[in-house]
Amino acid sequence: MKTIGNKNQASALGWMSHAEINFLKVLNQTISDNAFVFTKIRINDLVDETLFANKQNLTRDFGDEVFDFVICERDDLSVICVIQLDDRSQPARESHSEESYKKICREAGLNLLEIPAMCGYDLAKLKNSILSHSARRQEDMRVLKTA
């Protein structure tokens, strides 16, 4: 806990990098009230293991690894897309390549969006990227803020 004035406030710096915090702030500017953004969701918690022939491989292979951001519909929490931030300030993800994440997302029917971490983001480009990686593009328009 960080003490700010006379209030105790949890610091995200213990579980999020500066790049992730920066991106989350920008992401929240693009997402409407029709959606939620979740951070650090374990892959094993989000992916339905019943879809995989060898369930032990999924648990063993991905353990406690996480998707950096998950955008969900507000009404039913259905996943619109998952986002992996390419954040060079964070230690490398265990032993998994980008292909491992792409493969598990493809097999689970999740839309993966990979974004390089940077100082500034173009909101219009970010909105277009989210839409292009969304399963229900037309329906998902409502989860993005309009200009």
Secondary structure, 3 states (H helix, E strand, C coil): CEEECCEEECCHHHCCCHHHHHHHHHHHHHECCCEEEEEEEEHHHHCCHHHCCCHHHHHHHHCCCEEEEEEEECCCCCEEEEEEEECCCCCCCCCCCHHHHHHHHHHHCCCEEEEECCCCCCHHHHHHHHHHCCCCHHHHHHHECCC
